[in-house]
Amino acid sequence: MIRVLIADDHAIVRQGLKQIVAETSDIVVTGEAENCDEAEELIRENDYDAVVLDISMPGKGGLETLKQVKAFKRDVPILVLSIHPEEVFALRAFRSGASGYLTKQSAPEELIGAIRKISSGAKYITPVFAERLASYVANDVHKPLHASLSDREYQIMSMLAAGNSVRDIGAELNLSIKTVSTYRYRLMRKLHLKTNVELTHYALNNNLHLEREMHSRNKHVN
């Protein structure tokens, strides 16, 4: 049996994932986590053949959790599940150690296929992202400015560009206003921008995802 840990801060999402897995004969959910710290603790204390990790959990977030897990249990396969399209976070997820990336709009059978594949030691990459990855590598010398942002800087950039305040971002990510302001200063310097209006224009011109409704994200699983 493939033992799976599901880490998502929404109970309804965890329940939906369990129902999908319950229809298989070779996969079983043996652990659930509703926040990043709980996920790390469970992975430290137990063995899983695959972890399904939500990238948008409050606090330090899925990408940072992914990096920290890989630091103490490198071999555990992690499938990142996200509301964001692949072009937003998939490459960053793979660079951080993910074994696969799926959006929450994916079909249930695709989720099952991804879990089976990463549990065998392989990577799961959708055909669409494979094409984008090939294009990205081919044009590596022409990387956009936002490619230089750290994961946290990119996350805060998408929130600022959508019109969210530094205070609201701090509350959402459990960071102080001073810390968020520091990230804002760093990312604005890297992008050669001065105002949030310029940042919004930059994001729109580069077709970047904007983190709009932080407290009412659509996190349904199909």
C-alpha positions in Angstrom: 0.0 0.0 0.0 1.1 3.6 -0.8 0.9 5.5 2.5 0.0 9.1 2.0 0.0 12.2 4.2 -2.4 15.0 3.2 -1.5 18.5 4.3 -4.1 21.2 3.7 -5.6 23.9 6.0 -9.1 23.3 4.7 -10.9 20.3 6.2 -13.2 20.0 3.2 -10.3 19.7 0.9 -8.7 17.0 3.0 -12.0 15.1 3.1 -12.3 15.4 -0.7 -8.8 14.1 -1.2 -9.5 11.2 1.1 -12.6 10.3 -0.8 -10.7 10.2 -4.1 -8.0 8.0 -2.5 -10.6 5.7 -0.9 -11.7 4.6 -4.4 -8.3 3.0 -5.0 -7.0 -0.4 -3.8 -3.3 0.5 -3.5 -3.3 4.0 -1.8 -4.3 4.8 1.8 -4.3 8.1 3.7 -2.4 7.5 7.0 -2.0 11.1 8.1 -3.5 14.5 7.9 -2.1 17.9 8.8 -3.9 21.2 8.8 -0.9 23.5 9.0 2.8 23.6 8.1 4.2 22.8 11.6 1.9 19.8 12.0 2.9 18.5 8.6 6.6 18.8 9.5 6.1 17.0 12.8 4.2 14.1 11.2 6.8 13.7 8.5 9.5 13.6 11.2 7.8 11.0 13.3 6.3 8.8 10.5 7.1 7.2 7.2 5.1 8.1 4.2 5.4 6.9 0.6 4.0 10.3 -0.6 3.0 13.6 0.8 0.3 15.8 -0.8 1.1 19.4 0.2 -1.0 22.5 -0.2 1.3 25.4 -1.3 -1.0 28.1 0.1 -1.3 27.2 3.8 -1.1 30.2 6.2 2.1 31.0 7.9 5.4 30.2 6.2 3.6 28.5 3.4 4.0 25.2 1.5 7.2 26.1 -0.4 9.1 26.9 2.8 7.7 23.8 4.4 8.8 21.8 1.4 12.4 23.1 1.8 12.5 22.3 5.5 11.1 18.8 5.1 13.7 18.1 2.4 16.4 19.2 4.8 15.6 16.5 7.3 13.9 13.8 5.2 15.2 14.2 1.7 13.8 11.1 0.2 10.1 11.6 0.9 8.3 12.3 -2.3 6.1 15.5 -2.2 3.3 16.3 -4.6 2.5 20.1 -4.4 -1.2 20.8 -4.8 -2.1 24.4 -5.6 -4.9 26.7 -6.7 -2.2 28.5 -8.8 -1.6 27.6 -12.4 1.7 25.8 -13.2 3.4 28.9 -14.6 3.1 30.6 -11.3 4.8 28.3 -8.8 5.6 24.9 -10.4 9.2 25.7 -11.3 9.9 27.1 -7.9 8.3 24.0 -6.3 10.5 21.6 -8.3 13.6 23.7 -7.4 12.6 23.4 -3.8 12.5 19.6 -4.0 9.0 18.7 -5.1 8.4 15.5 -7.0 5.3 16.7 -8.7 2.9 19.7 -9.1 -0.8 19.7 -9.7 -3.5 22.3 -9.7 -6.7 21.7 -7.7 -8.6 21.8 -10.9 -7.0 18.6 -12.0 -9.1 15.5 -12.5 -9.1 12.9 -9.7 -7.5 10.3 -11.9 -4.6 12.7 -12.5 -4.1 13.0 -8.8 -4.1 9.3 -8.3 -1.6 8.9 -11.2 0.6 11.5 -9.8 0.7 9.9 -6.3 1.5 6.5 -7.8 4.3 8.0 -9.9 6.1 10.0 -7.2 5.8 7.1 -4.8 7.8 5.0 -7.2 10.6 7.5 -7.2 9.8 9.3 -10.4 8.8 12.9 -11.1 5.3 13.9 -12.1 5.2 16.7 -14.7 2.1 17.4 -16.8 2.6 17.6 -20.6 1.7 21.3 -20.6 4.3 22.2 -18.0 6.9 20.0 -19.8 6.5 22.2 -22.8 6.8 25.4 -20.7 9.8 24.1 -19.0 11.5 23.3 -22.3 10.8 26.8 -23.5 12.1 28.3 -20.2 15.4 26.4 -20.5 15.7 27.4 -24.1 15.3 31.1 -23.2 17.3 30.9 -20.0 19.5 33.8 -21.0 16.4 36.1 -21.2 15.0 35.5 -17.8 12.5 38.2 -16.6 13.4 40.3 -13.6 10.9 38.4 -11.3 12.9 35.2 -11.8 15.5 36.6 -9.4 12.9 36.9 -6.6 13.0 34.5 -3.7 9.8 32.4 -3.1 8.7 34.7 -0.3 9.4 37.8 -2.3 7.4 36.4 -5.2 4.5 35.6 -2.9 4.5 39.0 -1.4 4.8 40.6 -4.8 1.7 38.9 -6.0 -0.2 40.1 -3.0 1.0 43.7 -3.2 0.3 43.8 -7.0 -3.3 42.8 -6.3 -3.8 45.7 -4.0 -3.3 44.0 -0.6 -1.8 46.2 2.1 1.4 45.5 4.0 -0.6 45.1 7.2 -3.0 42.6 5.7 -0.2 40.6 4.1 1.6 40.4 7.5 -1.6 39.1 9.1 -2.1 36.5 6.4 1.5 35.2 6.4 2.0 35.7 10.2 4.8 38.2 9.6 5.4 41.5 11.2 4.7 44.7 9.3 8.4 45.5 9.4 9.3 42.1 7.9 6.8 42.5 5.1 8.1 46.0 4.4 11.6 44.7 4.2 10.6 42.1 1.6 8.7 44.8 -0.3 11.9 46.9 -0.4 14.0 44.0 -1.6 11.6 42.9 -4.4 11.0 46.5 -5.6 14.7 47.0 -5.8 15.2 43.8 -7.8 12.4 44.8 -10.2 13.6 48.4 -10.5 10.2 49.7 -9.4 9.2 52.4 -6.9 5.4 52.2 -6.3 2.8 49.6 -5.9 1.0 50.9 -9.0 4.2 50.2 -11.0 4.3 46.8 -9.5 0.7 46.0 -10.5 1.5 47.1 -14.1 4.6 44.9 -14.1 2.6 41.9 -12.9 -0.1 42.4 -15.5 2.3 43.0 -18.3 4.1 39.8 -17.4 0.9 37.8 -17.0 1.7 37.0 -13.4 -0.9 35.6 -11.0 -2.2 38.1 -8.5 -3.2 36.9 -5.0 -6.5 38.7 -4.7 -8.8 37.4 -2.0 -6.5 36.2 0.8 -9.2 35.2 3.2 -11.6 33.5 0.8 -9.5 31.5 -1.6 -11.3 29.1 -3.8 -9.7 25.9 -2.7 -12.1 23.3 -4.1 -11.0 19.9 -5.3 -12.6 18.5 -8.4 
